[in-house]
Amino acid sequence: MGEEKLRIYEDDVRVRIYVSEKEKSGSVPLYEAIVLKAREQGLAGATVIRGVMGFGADRRMHSSKILELSENLPMLIEIVDLEENIEKFLPYIDSMVKDGFVTMERVHVTKYRHKD
């Protein structure tokens, strides 16, 4: 019939890091630096999502509809991994994020893998 799949269930932690598109870490965009560091540290994966609209603590609106502000859109970096791996990664986030915020929550994950 169809391919057999293996389901793996685990409880993980999801970290969401909210920064602006213009934030830098040295000469590299901050969101890129965070993802590269997560990969270097062996985390399970990371995703960057570019927001089409948002505002932060300064109450300034950022939108892809407003031409002059479209270069500084909200960026969301999302990382899901085991709690102990996230805990080891937090000092890197603390050292890199100067203006933004981070949320963490427990999540139940179902991973799908092909059976060999």
Backbone as CSV, one residue per row, in Angstrom:
resi,resn,N_x,N_y,N_z,CA_x,CA_y,CA_z,C_x,C_y,C_z
1,MET,0.833,-1.182,0.000,0.000,0.000,0.000,0.881,1.250,0.000
2,GLY,1.114,1.873,1.135,1.980,3.043,1.213,3.269,2.696,1.913
3,GLU,4.174,3.661,1.965,5.436,3.442,2.678,5.168,3.370,4.175
4,GLU,5.896,2.487,4.844,5.753,2.397,6.291,6.562,3.494,6.941
5,LYS,5.948,4.085,7.961,6.606,5.161,8.682,6.819,4.757,10.131
6,LEU,7.853,5.295,10.693,8.125,5.148,12.110,7.773,6.478,12.767
7,ARG,6.999,6.421,13.830,6.652,7.637,14.566,7.445,7.655,15.868
8,ILE,8.055,8.786,16.135,8.817,8.962,17.371,8.162,10.106,18.134
9,TYR,7.813,9.847,19.384,7.170,10.871,20.212,8.165,11.308,21.278
10,GLU,8.251,12.636,21.479,9.100,13.133,22.556,8.615,14.497,23.002
11,ASP,8.979,14.841,24.214,8.674,16.160,24.750,9.919,17.012,24.608
12,ASP,9.767,18.131,23.929,10.884,19.032,23.642,10.561,20.431,24.136
13,VAL,11.455,21.346,23.827,11.258,22.762,24.114,11.369,23.524,22.804
14,ARG,10.433,24.461,22.597,10.493,25.343,21.431,10.927,26.717,21.906
15,VAL,11.960,27.229,21.263,12.448,28.576,21.532,12.096,29.431,20.333
16,ARG,11.521,30.579,20.597,11.235,31.549,19.542,11.993,32.820,19.877
17,ILE,12.780,33.271,18.915,13.615,34.457,19.094,13.108,35.514,18.121
18,TYR,12.649,36.632,18.659,12.085,37.711,17.864,13.102,38.844,17.765
19,VAL,13.513,39.165,16.546,14.461,40.249,16.299,14.007,41.003,15.057
20,SER,14.695,42.088,14.760,14.373,42.810,13.530,15.344,42.401,12.432
21,GLU,14.908,42.577,11.221,15.676,42.167,10.052,17.031,42.871,9.965
22,LYS,17.113,44.100,10.446,18.351,44.883,10.335,19.379,44.579,11.424
23,GLU,18.976,43.855,12.464,19.920,43.536,13.532,21.080,42.712,12.975
24,LYS,22.281,43.001,13.432,23.485,42.314,12.955,24.240,41.663,14.101
25,SER,25.009,40.657,13.744,26.003,40.067,14.630,27.305,40.166,13.852
26,GLY,28.066,41.200,14.136,29.222,41.514,13.297,28.704,42.039,11.970
27,SER,29.108,41.407,10.880,28.664,41.841,9.559,27.538,40.969,9.000
28,VAL,27.091,39.987,9.796,26.086,39.014,9.349,24.733,39.362,9.975
29,PRO,23.632,39.183,9.251,22.322,39.372,9.880,22.205,38.487,11.126
30,LEU,21.627,39.030,12.188,21.533,38.310,13.453,20.807,36.980,13.309
31,TYR,19.705,36.967,12.564,18.957,35.717,12.396,19.837,34.640,11.760
32,GLU,20.676,35.031,10.814,21.581,34.080,10.164,22.646,33.588,11.144
33,ALA,23.198,34.485,11.935,24.220,34.119,12.919,23.661,33.130,13.943
34,ILE,22.420,33.342,14.367,21.800,32.437,15.346,21.602,31.052,14.740
35,VAL,21.113,30.981,13.508,20.892,29.687,12.857,22.226,28.963,12.637
36,LEU,23.235,29.682,12.201,24.545,29.057,11.998,25.124,28.533,13.308
37,LYS,24.946,29.285,14.401,25.439,28.852,15.711,24.653,27.624,16.196
38,ALA,23.346,27.598,15.951,22.526,26.445,16.333,22.995,25.198,15.588
39,ARG,23.297,25.365,14.315,23.792,24.223,13.514,25.153,23.763,14.033
40,GLU,26.028,24.724,14.294,27.361,24.415,14.813,27.280,23.663,16.141
41,GLN,26.305,24.013,16.969,26.142,23.387,18.280,25.381,22.063,18.222
42,GLY,24.961,21.653,17.025,24.325,20.351,16.855,22.848,20.293,17.217
43,LEU,22.176,21.433,17.236,20.752,21.413,17.540,19.982,20.736,16.404
44,ALA,18.782,20.262,16.714,18.010,19.459,15.763,17.642,20.228,14.501
45,GLY,17.384,21.517,14.608,17.010,22.306,13.434,16.577,23.694,13.837
46,ALA,16.521,24.571,12.880,16.089,25.953,13.113,15.404,26.457,11.859
47,THR,14.425,27.322,12.048,13.694,27.917,10.943,13.603,29.419,11.168
48,VAL,13.782,30.183,10.102,13.626,31.635,10.168,12.375,31.998,9.388
49,ILE,11.526,32.786,10.023,10.284,33.241,9.406,10.322,34.763,9.340
50,ARG,10.096,35.299,8.156,10.085,36.750,7.967,8.651,37.229,8.096
51,GLY,8.413,38.113,9.043,7.071,38.640,9.253,6.694,39.653,8.186
52,VAL,5.427,39.704,7.845,4.969,40.690,6.870,4.503,41.966,7.554
53,MET,4.281,41.891,8.876,3.844,43.064,9.609,4.057,42.841,11.092
54,GLY,4.367,43.900,11.818,4.513,43.792,13.259,4.995,45.096,13.865
55,PHE,4.985,45.122,15.197,5.568,46.249,15.912,6.143,45.713,17.207
56,GLY,7.065,46.475,17.768,7.723,46.059,18.993,7.523,47.060,20.097
57,ALA,8.431,47.037,21.065,8.324,47.892,22.232,8.323,49.373,21.872
58,ASP,8.979,49.729,20.766,9.021,51.139,20.363,7.725,51.596,19.692
59,ARG,6.777,50.650,19.502,5.457,50.906,18.920,5.513,51.319,17.455
60,ARG,6.661,51.210,16.840,6.827,51.564,15.438,6.352,50.421,14.556
61,MET,5.496,50.724,13.596,4.942,49.705,12.717,5.947,49.343,11.635
62,HIS,6.096,48.056,11.386,6.937,47.537,10.319,6.045,46.688,9.433
63,SER,6.037,46.992,8.151,5.137,46.290,7.251,5.741,46.201,5.867
64,SER,5.477,45.087,5.193,5.936,44.955,3.816,5.104,45.824,2.885
65,LYS,4.010,46.385,3.386,3.165,47.267,2.580,3.715,48.687,2.515
66,ILE,4.494,49.044,3.507,5.040,50.398,3.558,6.458,50.341,3.004
67,LEU,6.662,50.864,1.815,7.910,50.710,1.083,9.142,51.093,1.902
68,GLU,9.134,52.228,2.567,10.340,52.684,3.261,10.661,51.870,4.515
69,LEU,9.713,51.112,5.039,9.975,50.305,6.231,10.159,48.825,5.907
70,SER,10.013,48.466,4.637,10.006,47.055,4.269,11.356,46.372,4.431
71,GLU,12.425,47.118,4.665,13.744,46.518,4.860,14.019,46.162,6.313
72,ASN,13.089,46.450,7.212,13.318,46.153,8.621,12.117,45.412,9.199
73,LEU,11.789,44.303,8.579,10.636,43.524,9.011,10.982,42.654,10.221
74,PRO,9.951,42.212,10.954,10.202,41.315,12.081,10.699,39.960,11.592
75,MET,11.629,39.389,12.328,12.179,38.070,12.018,11.951,37.170,13.235
76,LEU,11.533,35.952,12.970,11.299,34.973,14.018,12.176,33.763,13.743
77,ILE,13.033,33.437,14.691,13.859,32.233,14.591,13.232,31.216,15.536
78,GLU,12.923,30.042,15.025,12.290,29.013,15.833,13.188,27.784,15.872
79,ILE,13.433,27.305,17.092,14.287,26.139,17.302,13.534,25.179,18.228
80,VAL,13.483,23.904,17.856,12.855,22.879,18.694,13.886,21.782,18.930
81,ASP,14.099,21.458,20.194,15.058,20.403,20.535,14.791,19.944,21.961
82,LEU,15.565,18.961,22.391,15.475,18.488,23.770,15.840,19.622,24.725
83,GLU,15.222,19.616,25.891,15.439,20.699,26.854,16.912,20.896,27.194
84,GLU,17.647,19.804,27.386,19.060,19.955,27.764,19.878,20.616,26.644
85,ASN,19.529,20.358,25.397,20.234,21.003,24.282,19.894,22.482,24.193
86,ILE,18.639,22.808,24.428,18.227,24.218,24.429,18.916,24.964,25.562
87,GLU,18.967,24.359,26.737,19.617,24.998,27.898,21.084,25.324,27.599
88,LYS,21.772,24.434,26.908,23.173,24.671,26.542,23.304,25.798,25.525
89,PHE,22.255,26.016,24.726,22.297,27.028,23.676,21.918,28.429,24.180
90,LEU,21.213,28.510,25.278,20.738,29.807,25.782,21.837,30.850,25.994
91,PRO,23.019,30.489,26.502,24.065,31.512,26.648,24.453,32.170,25.323
92,TYR,24.403,31.431,24.229,24.703,32.012,22.921,23.630,33.032,22.535
93,ILE,22.375,32.674,22.790,21.291,33.614,22.508,21.481,34.874,23.350
94,ASP,21.760,34.699,24.641,21.968,35.842,25.536,23.071,36.764,25.048
95,SER,24.129,36.186,24.514,25.254,37.015,24.073,25.005,37.690,22.726
96,MET,24.128,37.121,21.903,23.918,37.661,20.554,22.755,38.645,20.458
97,VAL,21.676,38.409,21.185,20.485,39.252,21.051,20.631,40.489,21.927
98,LYS,20.666,41.645,21.288,20.792,42.917,22.012,19.439,43.616,22.126
99,ASP,18.592,43.448,21.099,17.292,44.106,21.065,16.288,43.122,20.478
100,GLY,15.435,42.576,21.302,14.467,41.586,20.871,13.959,40.852,22.096
101,PHE,13.321,39.730,21.899,12.914,38.922,23.040,12.818,37.464,22.644
102,VAL,12.771,36.612,23.669,12.807,35.166,23.468,11.667,34.544,24.267
103,THR,10.961,33.600,23.660,9.962,32.823,24.394,10.371,31.360,24.359
104,MET,9.982,30.635,25.387,10.263,29.209,25.454,9.005,28.512,25.952
105,GLU,8.726,27.362,25.365,7.581,26.587,25.816,7.828,25.112,25.554
106,ARG,7.212,24.295,26.381,7.297,22.849,26.190,6.338,22.461,25.072
107,VAL,6.789,21.557,24.216,5.958,21.085,23.114,6.049,19.570,23.026
108,HIS,4.977,18.969,22.576,4.971,17.528,22.320,5.209,17.360,20.826
109,VAL,6.224,16.599,20.478,6.652,16.465,19.090,6.411,15.047,18.600
110,THR,5.908,14.945,17.381,5.815,13.663,16.691,6.725,13.755,15.485
111,LYS,7.750,12.929,15.446,8.675,12.906,14.317,8.324,11.711,13.436
112,TYR,8.348,11.931,12.148,8.064,10.864,11.200,9.340,10.486,10.473
113,ARG,9.617,9.203,10.421,10.794,8.679,9.737,10.363,7.495,8.881
114,HIS,11.048,7.303,7.769,10.812,6.123,6.938,11.392,4.904,7.626
115,LYS,10.663,3.808,7.597,11.204,2.539,8.117,12.116,1.955,7.060
116,ASP,13.252,1.471,7.471,14.204,0.847,6.533,13.876,-0.587,6.277
